Amino acid sequence: MNLYELLALAEQNVDHNTALKSSAKSCLRDARLLLDVDNKVAARERALKSLAYSVGTLSATYRKALG
């Protein structure tokens, strides 16, 4: 999954876990800012962290994002 697909997936799931929604949104915001400065490696890490907060690391959605 490329970075742009990952960001879209994180965006789709950002409100999934209400208990960790603010953390997921913060990571997603960081990912976008890092992409703006062309730091794609860090942007990917933050997008994955957002997804982890949103759906959990054991979910099929998260595993799909890992590739």
C-alpha positions, 0 to 999 in steps of 0.5 A: 500500500502506498503512502497516499492509500495509507493516508486515505485509509487512516482518514477513513478510520480516524473516528473508529475508536472514540477513546483514542480519537484525539491521538489518531487525529494528532498522528494523522495531522503529523503525517500530513505535515511530514508529507508537506515537507517531503519526509515520506518515511516519517509520514508513513510511520505517523499514518500507521500510528494513527491507524493503530490508534483507530483500529488496533494493531491486530485488525485486518485493516492494520495488517492490510496497511502493513502490506 
